[in-house]
Amino acid sequence: MNHFVLLQASPQSPGFGGFQFIFLGLMIVVFWLFFIRPQAKKQKQQKSFIENLNKGDKVVTIAGIHGKINKVNDDGTIELETSPGSYIKIEKSAISLEWTNQLNKAGATEKK
């Protein structure tokens, strides 16, 4: 004997669907505020930092190499003096904003 059970969907309250959209919208706003916006700001700072590199600036690369800029080339590279008379050619994008700021901050406190 075949028994069929009819399942009936329980009716939802009319405002529940709107609450889901509001909750989804709030999640998107929070995600943007805490993840996307700070990352975009950090990228903008890095770009500005790289564009303003000059001869004589003390920098640290993302590989941890410390040096002083000897020459800024037009092809997006710099000549970095790692020790007196030793130069390497690296990409500008290889300069770390955070590590360079830490190096210069530590150097400023030592001079005081």
GIGIKA-V699334 format. One record per backbone hydrogen bond with DSSP energy under -1.0 kcal/mol. NH is the residue of the N-H (numbers start at 1). CO is the residue of the C=O. Records with the same first field share a line. If there is no record, write none. Layout:
# GIGIKA-V699334
NH: CO, CO
This chain:
# GIGIKA-V699334
16: 13
19: 15
20: 16
21: 17
22: 18
23: 19
24: 20
25: 21
26: 22
27: 23
28: 24
29: 25
30: 26
31: 27
32: 28
33: 29
34: 30
35: 31
36: 31
37: 32
39: 35
40: 36
41: 37
42: 38
43: 39
44: 40
45: 41
46: 42
47: 43
48: 44
49: 45
50: 46
51: 47
52: 48
53: 50
56: 69
57: 54
59: 67
61: 65
62: 94
64: 61
67: 59
68: 81
69: 57
70: 79
71: 79
73: 77
78: 90
79: 71
80: 88
81: 68
82: 86
86: 83
88: 80
90: 78
92: 76
94: 91
95: 92
96: 60
100: 96
101: 97
102: 98
103: 99
104: 100
105: 101
106: 102
107: 103
108: 104
109: 105
110: 106
111: 107
